Amino acid sequence: MPNAFELSADEKAELAPAGVIKAAVAVGPAASAVWCVRDEASGEARGVTITLAKEIALRTGLPLELVEFSSSGDIVSNADSGLWTLSFVPVDDQRRQVLGVGPNYYLGVSTYLARKEAFKTLQDVDQAGVRVAGVAGTATLRSAERTLKNTSIDGYGSLDEAMAKFRSGELDAIALGKESIISMLPGLEGCHAVDGHFHEAGTAIVVPQKNVQALQAAVRIMDEMKSNGSMRAAYDQNQMSHADVAP
């Protein structure tokens, strides 16, 4: 069987146009299959997507540059900027218009981070006067906007900004992926992930839409990483042993 990580000249020209893979990663206060967090001791970002990017660079023999963004929405809005050539983001119909989308590696759901005593269900959050926020440009925010009927949701430029408002009591709930919420709960006394979910989506390896050769390589690489155990190992190395690899 051919080596899935062996790139053709055309694939390499799109995936690493300057000889370097530029992998876009979202860095914030929560850890998930998408979000990376910053190590307090070293100051370096770490997470599932960084582990995947490093594995791809190692196996293809190409240098890697990690390009940090404040959210997946920020990554997508820069898809045509030339700042990145490969990334990993939740995908919805709107994002398919600007991205070349490879296989899902994670299937996730979104709910609300809220104070346990006041907001137990999705219906509790969807009440007039409840102050809800999310991260601007994300699929989770768009889904919350569609499903909230009795209150509205504000978009913030970063999760750090939204969390600062939540901690200060200026917000009642944050729309976010459940894995991200769970990762932050140890530092949020009296809070929980609200029961149920309002959004579910696959998270996939992606490239800028015009890069059809890079997408061809990304599809092949992700399929191989699922089958050879690299995807499973990326979860396990980043405290996500409970999560399943998407089929």
C-alpha atoms as a printed R data frame, in Angstrom:
    type eleno elety resid chain resno       x      y      z
1   ATOM     1    CA   MET     A     1   0.000  0.000  0.000
2   ATOM     2    CA   PRO     A     2   1.382  3.477 -0.875
3   ATOM     3    CA   ASN     A     3   2.529  5.674  2.003
4   ATOM     4    CA   ALA     A     4  -0.447  7.926  2.826
5   ATOM     5    CA   PHE     A     5   1.927 10.641  4.011
6   ATOM     6    CA   GLU     A     6   3.967 10.736  0.802
7   ATOM     7    CA   LEU     A     7   2.908 13.904 -0.997
8   ATOM     8    CA   SER     A     8   2.906 14.594 -4.712
9   ATOM     9    CA   ALA     A     9   4.574 17.776 -5.926
10  ATOM    10    CA   ASP     A    10   1.164 19.426 -6.410
11  ATOM    11    CA   GLU     A    11  -0.033 18.397 -2.948
12  ATOM    12    CA   LYS     A    12   3.142 19.683 -1.343
13  ATOM    13    CA   ALA     A    13   2.878 22.979 -3.232
14  ATOM    14    CA   GLU     A    14  -0.527 23.646 -1.637
15  ATOM    15    CA   LEU     A    15  -0.010 22.099  1.782
16  ATOM    16    CA   ALA     A    16   3.412 23.696  2.246
17  ATOM    17    CA   PRO     A    17   3.763 26.420 -0.415
18  ATOM    18    CA   ALA     A    18   6.894 27.863  1.208
19  ATOM    19    CA   GLY     A    19   8.172 24.453  2.255
20  ATOM    20    CA   VAL     A    20   6.402 24.697  5.635
21  ATOM    21    CA   ILE     A    21   3.002 23.399  6.765
22  ATOM    22    CA   LYS     A    22   1.165 26.290  8.409
23  ATOM    23    CA   ALA     A    23  -1.318 24.712 10.819
24  ATOM    24    CA   ALA     A    24  -3.971 27.000 12.291
25  ATOM    25    CA   VAL     A    25  -4.985 26.194 15.876
26  ATOM    26    CA   ALA     A    26  -7.520 27.806 18.223
27  ATOM    27    CA   VAL     A    27  -6.048 28.679 21.631
28  ATOM    28    CA   GLY     A    28  -8.196 29.630 24.619
29  ATOM    29    CA   PRO     A    29  -9.046 28.742 28.228
30  ATOM    30    CA   ALA     A    30 -10.828 25.456 27.397
31  ATOM    31    CA   ALA     A    31  -9.463 22.151 26.108
32  ATOM    32    CA   SER     A    32 -11.322 20.035 23.555
33  ATOM    33    CA   ALA     A    33 -10.912 18.304 20.205
34  ATOM    34    CA   VAL     A    34 -10.676 21.836 18.739
35  ATOM    35    CA   TRP     A    35  -9.449 24.173 21.463
36  ATOM    36    CA   CYS     A    36  -5.864 24.157 22.689
37  ATOM    37    CA   VAL     A    37  -4.781 25.598 26.026
38  ATOM    38    CA   ARG     A    38  -1.586 27.329 27.064
39  ATOM    39    CA   ASP     A    39   0.718 25.512 29.455
40  ATOM    40    CA   GLU     A    40   1.173 27.680 32.539
41  ATOM    41    CA   ALA     A    41   4.793 26.650 33.055
42  ATOM    42    CA   SER     A    42   6.172 26.835 29.521
43  ATOM    43    CA   GLY     A    43   3.705 29.248 27.940
44  ATOM    44    CA   GLU     A    44   3.387 26.911 24.960
45  ATOM    45    CA   ALA     A    45   0.026 25.899 23.539
46  ATOM    46    CA   ARG     A    46  -0.912 22.219 23.681
47  ATOM    47    CA   GLY     A    47  -3.902 20.183 22.576
48  ATOM    48    CA   VAL     A    48  -5.321 17.588 20.219
49  ATOM    49    CA   THR     A    49  -4.980 19.689 17.073
50  ATOM    50    CA   ILE     A    50  -1.347 20.521 17.838
51  ATOM    51    CA   THR     A    51  -0.586 16.836 18.388
52  ATOM    52    CA   LEU     A    52  -2.224 16.020 15.043
53  ATOM    53    CA   ALA     A    53  -0.359 18.785 13.211
54  ATOM    54    CA   LYS     A    54   2.977 17.640 14.637
55  ATOM    55    CA   GLU     A    55   2.277 14.045 13.617
56  ATOM    56    CA   ILE     A    56   1.425 15.116 10.066
57  ATOM    57    CA   ALA     A    57   4.603 17.198  9.837
58  ATOM    58    CA   LEU     A    58   6.702 14.336 11.200
59  ATOM    59    CA   ARG     A    59   5.241 11.746  8.851
60  ATOM    60    CA   THR     A    60   5.421 13.957  5.756
61  ATOM    61    CA   GLY     A    61   8.925 15.153  6.611
62  ATOM    62    CA   LEU     A    62   7.911 18.803  6.355
63  ATOM    63    CA   PRO     A    63   8.637 21.598  8.839
64  ATOM    64    CA   LEU     A    64   5.668 22.871 10.842
65  ATOM    65    CA   GLU     A    65   4.603 26.368 11.831
66  ATOM    66    CA   LEU     A    66   1.740 26.645 14.321
67  ATOM    67    CA   VAL     A    67  -0.423 29.706 13.668
68  ATOM    68    CA   GLU     A    68  -2.522 30.620 16.699
69  ATOM    69    CA   PHE     A    69  -6.027 32.090 16.467
70  ATOM    70    CA   SER     A    70  -8.569 33.078 19.114
71  ATOM    71    CA   SER     A    71 -11.302 30.711 17.859
72  ATOM    72    CA   SER     A    72 -12.336 28.406 15.036
73  ATOM    73    CA   GLY     A    73 -14.364 31.328 13.665
74  ATOM    74    CA   ASP     A    74 -11.186 33.393 13.483
75  ATOM    75    CA   ILE     A    75  -9.454 30.548 11.637
76  ATOM    76    CA   VAL     A    76 -12.260 30.257  9.084
77  ATOM    77    CA   SER     A    77 -12.449 34.010  8.489
78  ATOM    78    CA   ASN     A    78  -8.775 33.871  7.499
79  ATOM    79    CA   ALA     A    79  -9.156 30.921  5.129
80  ATOM    80    CA   ASP     A    80  -8.189 33.001  2.089
81  ATOM    81    CA   SER     A    81  -5.519 35.080  3.801
82  ATOM    82    CA   GLY     A    82  -2.596 32.750  3.166
83  ATOM    83    CA   LEU     A    83  -1.871 32.669  6.902
84  ATOM    84    CA   TRP     A    84  -2.561 28.939  7.155
85  ATOM    85    CA   THR     A    85  -2.659 25.869  4.919
86  ATOM    86    CA   LEU     A    86  -4.148 23.208  7.217
87  ATOM    87    CA   SER     A    87  -6.472 23.251 10.206
88  ATOM    88    CA   PHE     A    88  -9.054 21.351 12.255
89  ATOM    89    CA   VAL     A    89 -12.468 22.946 12.926
90  ATOM    90    CA   PRO     A    90 -16.141 22.093 13.511
91  ATOM    91    CA   VAL     A    91 -17.946 22.156 10.186
92  ATOM    92    CA   ASP     A    92 -21.386 23.396  9.148
93  ATOM    93    CA   ASP     A    93 -22.928 24.376  5.807
94  ATOM    94    CA   GLN     A    94 -21.658 27.946  6.027
95  ATOM    95    CA   ARG     A    95 -18.076 26.812  6.527
96  ATOM    96    CA   ARG     A    96 -18.262 24.401  3.607
97  ATOM    97    CA   GLN     A    97 -18.625 27.444  1.373
98  ATOM    98    CA   VAL     A    98 -15.071 28.600  2.151
99  ATOM    99    CA   LEU     A    99 -13.270 25.418  3.227
100 ATOM   100    CA   GLY     A   100 -12.181 22.180  1.656
101 ATOM   101    CA   VAL     A   101 -13.451 19.665  4.211
102 ATOM   102    CA   GLY     A   102 -11.885 16.289  4.889
103 ATOM   103    CA   PRO     A   103 -13.093 13.460  7.138
104 ATOM   104    CA   ASN     A   104 -14.499 14.139 10.593
105 ATOM   105    CA   TYR     A   105 -12.258 13.028 13.427
106 ATOM   106    CA   TYR     A   106 -14.618 14.026 16.243
107 ATOM   107    CA   LEU     A   107 -18.388 14.264 16.684
108 ATOM   108    CA   GLY     A   108 -19.353 16.763 19.347
109 ATOM   109    CA   VAL     A   109 -22.328 18.530 20.882
110 ATOM   110    CA   SER     A   110 -22.788 22.026 22.268
111 ATOM   111    CA   THR     A   111 -24.735 23.184 25.292
112 ATOM   112    CA   TYR     A   112 -24.437 26.018 27.806
113 ATOM   113    CA   LEU     A   113 -22.033 26.661 30.642
114 ATOM   114    CA   ALA     A   114 -24.183 28.052 33.450
115 ATOM   115    CA   ARG     A   115 -24.641 28.143 37.202
116 ATOM   116    CA   LYS     A   116 -26.127 24.847 38.290
117 ATOM   117    CA   GLU     A   117 -28.821 26.111 40.653
118 ATOM   118    CA   ALA     A   118 -30.282 28.666 38.246
119 ATOM   119    CA   PHE     A   119 -30.083 26.875 34.884
120 ATOM   120    CA   LYS     A   120 -30.630 23.121 34.775
121 ATOM   121    CA   THR     A   121 -32.105 22.702 31.275
122 ATOM   122    CA   LEU     A   122 -31.932 24.321 27.852
123 ATOM   123    CA   GLN     A   123 -35.400 25.737 28.504
124 ATOM   124    CA   ASP     A   124 -34.123 27.462 31.651
125 ATOM   125    CA   VAL     A   125 -31.553 29.296 29.542
126 ATOM   126    CA   ASP     A   126 -34.054 30.249 26.842
127 ATOM   127    CA   GLN     A   127 -35.992 32.727 28.960
128 ATOM   128    CA   ALA     A   128 -36.462 36.468 28.570
129 ATOM   129    CA   GLY     A   129 -33.741 38.434 30.300
130 ATOM   130    CA   VAL     A   130 -31.182 35.619 30.438
131 ATOM   131    CA   ARG     A   131 -27.807 36.974 29.334
132 ATOM   132    CA   VAL     A   132 -26.238 34.502 26.904
133 ATOM   133    CA   ALA     A   133 -22.999 34.760 24.943
134 ATOM   134    CA   GLY     A   134 -20.741 32.741 22.684
135 ATOM   135    CA   VAL     A   135 -17.660 33.140 20.527
136 ATOM   136    CA   ALA     A   136 -18.293 35.181 17.383
137 ATOM   137    CA   GLY     A   137 -18.107 33.373 14.062
138 ATOM   138    CA   THR     A   138 -18.421 29.863 15.482
139 ATOM   139    CA   ALA     A   139 -20.848 27.160 14.381
140 ATOM   140    CA   THR     A   140 -22.000 26.887 18.002
141 ATOM   141    CA   LEU     A   141 -22.960 30.566 18.115
142 ATOM   142    CA   ARG     A   142 -24.893 30.321 14.845
143 ATOM   143    CA   SER     A   143 -26.805 27.299 16.108
144 ATOM   144    CA   ALA     A   144 -27.626 29.025 19.410
145 ATOM   145    CA   GLU     A   145 -28.914 32.043 17.472
146 ATOM   146    CA   ARG     A   146 -31.258 29.751 15.523
147 ATOM   147    CA   THR     A   147 -32.558 27.834 18.531
148 ATOM   148    CA   LEU     A   148 -32.991 30.538 21.175
149 ATOM   149    CA   LYS     A   149 -36.551 31.868 20.918
150 ATOM   150    CA   ASN     A   150 -37.044 33.979 24.036
151 ATOM   151    CA   THR     A   151 -33.664 35.604 24.528
152 ATOM   152    CA   SER     A   152 -30.751 36.621 22.329
153 ATOM   153    CA   ILE     A   153 -27.064 35.766 22.287
154 ATOM   154    CA   ASP     A   154 -24.065 38.084 21.989
155 ATOM   155    CA   GLY     A   155 -20.863 37.121 20.202
156 ATOM   156    CA   TYR     A   156 -17.480 37.920 21.737
157 ATOM   157    CA   GLY     A   157 -14.166 38.029 19.926
158 ATOM   158    CA   SER     A   158 -12.604 35.325 22.077
159 ATOM   159    CA   LEU     A   159 -13.574 32.762 24.689
160 ATOM   160    CA   ASP     A   160 -11.291 34.506 27.178
161 ATOM   161    CA   GLU     A   161 -13.349 37.684 26.799
162 ATOM   162    CA   ALA     A   162 -16.667 35.867 27.225
163 ATOM   163    CA   MET     A   163 -15.401 33.929 30.239
164 ATOM   164    CA   ALA     A   164 -14.232 37.111 31.948
165 ATOM   165    CA   LYS     A   165 -17.782 38.465 31.664
166 ATOM   166    CA   PHE     A   166 -19.222 35.175 32.932
167 ATOM   167    CA   ARG     A   167 -16.912 35.053 35.944
168 ATOM   168    CA   SER     A   168 -17.777 38.648 36.849
169 ATOM   169    CA   GLY     A   169 -21.504 37.863 36.769
170 ATOM   170    CA   GLU     A   170 -22.242 39.957 33.679
171 ATOM   171    CA   LEU     A   171 -23.342 36.858 31.739
172 ATOM   172    CA   ASP     A   172 -25.599 33.981 32.761
173 ATOM   173    CA   ALA     A   173 -24.622 31.362 30.186
174 ATOM   174    CA   ILE     A   174 -21.957 30.631 27.570
175 ATOM   175    CA   ALA     A   175 -22.762 28.586 24.445
176 ATOM   176    CA   LEU     A   176 -19.875 26.165 23.996
177 ATOM   177    CA   GLY     A   177 -18.897 22.635 23.075
178 ATOM   178    CA   LYS     A   178 -19.580 20.240 25.933
179 ATOM   179    CA   GLU     A   179 -15.985 18.961 26.036
180 ATOM   180    CA   SER     A   180 -14.730 22.518 26.458
181 ATOM   181    CA   ILE     A   181 -17.181 23.159 29.279
182 ATOM   182    CA   ILE     A   182 -16.162 19.986 31.092
183 ATOM   183    CA   SER     A   183 -12.484 20.940 30.846
184 ATOM   184    CA   MET     A   184 -13.143 24.235 32.656
185 ATOM   185    CA   LEU     A   185 -15.499 23.019 35.399
186 ATOM   186    CA   PRO     A   186 -12.772 22.284 37.994
187 ATOM   187    CA   GLY     A   187 -12.135 26.032 38.178
188 ATOM   188    CA   LEU     A   188 -15.796 27.071 38.158
189 ATOM   189    CA   GLU     A   189 -17.470 26.215 41.438
190 ATOM   190    CA   GLY     A   190 -21.231 25.794 41.242
191 ATOM   191    CA   CYS     A   191 -21.311 25.600 37.450
192 ATOM   192    CA   HIS     A   192 -22.167 22.792 35.054
193 ATOM   193    CA   ALA     A   193 -22.865 21.832 31.464
194 ATOM   194    CA   VAL     A   194 -26.615 22.315 31.044
195 ATOM   195    CA   ASP     A   195 -28.452 19.044 30.367
196 ATOM   196    CA   GLY     A   196 -29.111 18.252 26.711
197 ATOM   197    CA   HIS     A   197 -27.645 19.960 23.665
198 ATOM   198    CA   PHE     A   198 -28.755 22.396 20.966
199 ATOM   199    CA   HIS     A   199 -26.061 21.670 18.389
200 ATOM   200    CA   GLU     A   200 -24.134 18.690 17.086
201 ATOM   201    CA   ALA     A   201 -21.467 18.706 14.418
202 ATOM   202    CA   GLY     A   202 -18.446 16.927 13.097
203 ATOM   203    CA   THR     A   203 -14.980 18.363 13.549
204 ATOM   204    CA   ALA     A   204 -12.772 17.779 10.531
205 ATOM   205    CA   ILE     A   205  -9.401 18.363  8.959
206 ATOM   206    CA   VAL     A   206  -9.757 21.332  6.579
207 ATOM   207    CA   VAL     A   207  -7.841 23.387  4.031
208 ATOM   208    CA   PRO     A   208  -8.671 26.596  2.129
209 ATOM   209    CA   GLN     A   209 -11.334 25.673 -0.432
210 ATOM   210    CA   LYS     A   210  -9.240 26.488 -3.494
211 ATOM   211    CA   ASN     A   211  -6.536 24.009 -2.464
212 ATOM   212    CA   VAL     A   212  -7.999 20.864 -4.018
213 ATOM   213    CA   GLN     A   213  -4.666 19.032 -4.072
214 ATOM   214    CA   ALA     A   214  -4.085 19.751 -0.386
215 ATOM   215    CA   LEU     A   215  -7.589 18.459  0.365
216 ATOM   216    CA   GLN     A   216  -6.817 15.233 -1.476
217 ATOM   217    CA   ALA     A   217  -3.762 14.779  0.735
218 ATOM   218    CA   ALA     A   218  -5.686 15.742  3.894
219 ATOM   219    CA   VAL     A   219  -8.370 13.116  3.221
220 ATOM   220    CA   ARG     A   220  -5.759 10.414  2.719
221 ATOM   221    CA   ILE     A   221  -3.747 11.466  5.768
222 ATOM   222    CA   MET     A   222  -6.729 11.600  8.134
223 ATOM   223    CA   ASP     A   223  -7.998  8.202  6.999
224 ATOM   224    CA   GLU     A   224  -4.561  6.752  7.700
225 ATOM   225    CA   MET     A   225  -4.292  8.444 11.115
226 ATOM   226    CA   LYS     A   226  -7.596  6.892 12.112
227 ATOM   227    CA   SER     A   227  -6.555  3.424 11.007
228 ATOM   228    CA   ASN     A   228  -2.995  3.456 12.398
229 ATOM   229    CA   GLY     A   229  -3.992  4.665 15.877
230 ATOM   230    CA   SER     A   230  -2.498  8.167 15.642
231 ATOM   231    CA   MET     A   231  -5.895  9.788 16.114
232 ATOM   232    CA   ARG     A   232  -6.645  7.697 19.187
233 ATOM   233    CA   ALA     A   233  -3.205  8.518 20.593
234 ATOM   234    CA   ALA     A   234  -3.790 12.261 20.109
235 ATOM   235    CA   TYR     A   235  -6.903 12.033 22.279
236 ATOM   236    CA   ASP     A   236  -5.146  9.967 24.932
237 ATOM   237    CA   GLN     A   237  -2.163 12.321 25.112
238 ATOM   238    CA   ASN     A   238  -4.474 15.282 25.737
239 ATOM   239    CA   GLN     A   239  -6.728 13.971 28.525
240 ATOM   240    CA   MET     A   240  -9.529 12.947 26.146
241 ATOM   241    CA   SER     A   241  -9.358  9.185 26.623
242 ATOM   242    CA   HIS     A   242 -13.141  9.141 27.120
243 ATOM   243    CA   ALA     A   243 -13.787 10.564 23.624
244 ATOM   244    CA   ASP     A   244 -14.469  8.421 20.565
245 ATOM   245    CA   VAL     A   245 -12.774  8.831 17.207
246 ATOM   246    CA   ALA     A   246 -15.386  9.618 14.558
247 ATOM   247    CA   PRO     A   247 -15.999  6.694 12.177
